[in-house]
Amino acid sequence: MKRRHFLSLGTAVMAAPALPSVTAFAAPADVLPPRAQIVSLVRKVADQWIATHPDPGDNGWARATFFSGLMAAYRLTSEKRYLDYTRGWAEKHSYGIMGGVTTRHADNHTAIQPYLDLYELEPSADKLTAATDTLSRMVASSKIDDWWWDDALHMAMPPFARIGKLRGDPAYWTKLYQLYRDTKVRRGLYVPSRGLWYRDDRFLPGKIVSPNGKPVLWSRGNGWVAAGHVKTLKALPATQANVAEYRSTLTQLVGALRPIQRSDGFWNVNLADPQHLPGPETSGTAFFTYASAYAIKTGLVTASGYLPTAARAWNGMATTAVHPDGFLGYVQKVGDRPESSQPITYDSTADFGVGGFLLAGSELAGLAG
């Protein structure tokens, strides 16, 4: 089927492009579809990616994020092909760590998440040899300033939380919190008055701003933070000392998103400036949907107040970003700010965006009737 090609609304500095059809951008319903419909769409998007990627790819952060989503889809559907595809990917890389076990870079630790998913289903010590080695080196070190950008919270917080639980060793949780607080407080990436996060210190007040002079609070950067908190909270026992702060921070982030959601269900690439490259963007929206669904399920926010927000986001992605064959569009590709990988179009996609969509659908299915 021939795909439509739409210019991003963010190209407004050029001659105004023809807008997509009104139907594609109509305000989505604020009621979740039936669970079976959500599951069906999760399957369609997962199946399209697998069918068009016979080589499962490297074990870097982007592809590992996809496999984290695919394993969520497996838990939702029990579709053996998803498990087999993930296992084949992990075995291709011998459950190793990109950059070797001495790496401290959070991106390289993302692969530990699907490795742990596989281990929990099919325990075998060799699956976590490299994972435990690389994290234990950081636990044994006094260095705590590795996570200089907010994406790192998604990439590495969950591995520390989960390995600590698996080994019954709270030292992993202590190190996790030290690294987290360095990012959040010492570096000042968290904005308490907004409940949102700067991507890194280049965007702090007085530095990089939008063309309108407003702050730059990147959507996907905040999506990474949201998803990192969700996955960490899923792993930690409720009595762990830092859980209350993680919950509070996630609740504030989810609360900050509700009033700035677009009428089409998406969030803009700059959460602080709706005129800065406006247009639908799927990756940040998918992670926000995932976090909102979790917050509703766990009582951090009310269903009456936030389920319509999550439903609009899901329905917006389903009607605007998902192609008839399951291809997921309007994903901002690799970058670090709103201007990255522009224009974002109906045909823009990326593995981590697909992973985020699978996480969102798998979490939302638990809320659907």
CORDAGI-V245182 format. One record per pair of residues at least 24 apart in sequence whose ideal C-beta (glycine too) atoms are under 6 Angstrom apart, sorted by sequence separation. I is the first residue (numbers start at 0). J is the second residue. D is the distance in whole Angstrom. If there is no record, write none. Layout:
i | j | d
I | J | D
I | J | D
This chain:
i | j | d
288 | 312 | 4
89 | 114 | 6
196 | 221 | 5
288 | 313 | 6
195 | 221 | 5
327 | 353 | 5
45 | 72 | 5
225 | 252 | 6
85 | 113 | 6
89 | 117 | 6
134 | 162 | 5
196 | 224 | 5
284 | 312 | 5
100 | 129 | 5
327 | 356 | 6
41 | 72 | 5
256 | 287 | 5
55 | 87 | 6
94 | 126 | 5
100 | 132 | 4
138 | 170 | 5
146 | 178 | 5
55 | 88 | 4
96 | 129 | 5
100 | 133 | 4
138 | 171 | 6
58 | 92 | 4
95 | 129 | 5
103 | 137 | 6
143 | 177 | 4
49 | 84 | 6
143 | 178 | 5
281 | 316 | 6
138 | 174 | 5
146 | 182 | 4
96 | 133 | 5
144 | 181 | 5
253 | 290 | 6
59 | 97 | 5
143 | 181 | 5
253 | 291 | 5
58 | 97 | 5
149 | 188 | 5
281 | 320 | 5
279 | 319 | 6
105 | 146 | 6
253 | 294 | 5
103 | 145 | 5
70 | 113 | 5
67 | 112 | 5
109 | 154 | 4
112 | 157 | 6
60 | 106 | 4
63 | 109 | 4
67 | 113 | 5
70 | 116 | 4
105 | 151 | 4
108 | 154 | 6
115 | 161 | 5
63 | 110 | 4
66 | 113 | 4
108 | 155 | 4
111 | 158 | 4
149 | 196 | 5
253 | 300 | 6
264 | 311 | 4
106 | 154 | 5
218 | 266 | 5
260 | 308 | 6
264 | 312 | 5
281 | 329 | 5
282 | 330 | 5
60 | 109 | 4
105 | 154 | 4
149 | 198 | 6
250 | 299 | 5
280 | 329 | 6
281 | 330 | 5
282 | 331 | 6
105 | 155 | 4
108 | 158 | 5
218 | 268 | 5
264 | 314 | 6
265 | 315 | 5
279 | 329 | 5
313 | 363 | 6
148 | 199 | 4
257 | 308 | 5
264 | 315 | 2
280 | 331 | 5
58 | 110 | 4
147 | 199 | 6
218 | 270 | 6
263 | 315 | 5
215 | 269 | 6
216 | 270 | 4
216 | 271 | 4
194 | 251 | 4
214 | 271 | 4
194 | 252 | 5
213 | 271 | 5
213 | 272 | 4
195 | 255 | 5
209 | 269 | 6
226 | 286 | 5
194 | 255 | 4
211 | 272 | 6
222 | 283 | 4
225 | 286 | 5
229 | 290 | 5
276 | 337 | 5
193 | 255 | 6
275 | 337 | 6
209 | 272 | 4
211 | 274 | 6
219 | 282 | 5
226 | 289 | 6
280 | 343 | 6
219 | 283 | 4
222 | 286 | 3
229 | 293 | 5
176 | 241 | 5
218 | 283 | 3
222 | 287 | 6
225 | 290 | 4
209 | 275 | 4
172 | 239 | 6
269 | 337 | 5
268 | 337 | 4
286 | 355 | 5
289 | 358 | 5
293 | 362 | 6
296 | 365 | 6
153 | 223 | 4
164 | 234 | 6
282 | 352 | 4
285 | 355 | 4
289 | 359 | 4
292 | 362 | 4
149 | 220 | 5
156 | 227 | 5
160 | 231 | 5
281 | 352 | 5
285 | 356 | 5
288 | 359 | 4
292 | 363 | 5
152 | 224 | 5
150 | 223 | 4
153 | 226 | 5
157 | 230 | 4
161 | 234 | 5
282 | 355 | 5
289 | 362 | 5
153 | 227 | 4
157 | 231 | 5
160 | 234 | 4
285 | 359 | 5
292 | 366 | 6
149 | 224 | 5
152 | 227 | 4
156 | 231 | 5
160 | 235 | 5
195 | 270 | 6
60 | 154 | 6
217 | 336 | 5
198 | 335 | 6
26 | 262 | 5
27 | 264 | 4
24 | 263 | 5
9 | 276 | 3
8 | 277 | 5
9 | 278 | 5
8 | 278 | 4
7 | 278 | 5
40 | 317 | 6
47 | 324 | 6
29 | 307 | 4
47 | 325 | 3
31 | 310 | 5
47 | 326 | 5
30 | 310 | 5
29 | 310 | 5
44 | 325 | 5
29 | 311 | 5
43 | 325 | 4
44 | 327 | 5
27 | 311 | 5
65 | 350 | 4
72 | 357 | 5
28 | 314 | 5
68 | 354 | 3
71 | 357 | 6
75 | 361 | 4
27 | 314 | 4
64 | 351 | 4
67 | 354 | 6
71 | 358 | 5
27 | 315 | 4
62 | 350 | 5
65 | 353 | 6
61 | 350 | 5
65 | 354 | 4
68 | 357 | 3
72 | 361 | 6
75 | 364 | 6
61 | 351 | 5
64 | 354 | 4
68 | 358 | 5
71 | 361 | 4
23 | 319 | 5
48 | 353 | 5
44 | 356 | 6
45 | 357 | 6
41 | 357 | 6
41 | 360 | 4
0 | 323 | 6
37 | 360 | 5
37 | 363 | 6
38 | 364 | 6
37 | 364 | 5
34 | 364 | 5
37 | 367 | 6
9 | 341 | 6
10 | 342 | 5
9 | 342 | 6
34 | 367 | 4
7 | 342 | 3
6 | 342 | 6
7 | 343 | 5
31 | 367 | 5
7 | 344 | 6
5 | 344 | 6
5 | 345 | 5
3 | 345 | 5
2 | 346 | 6
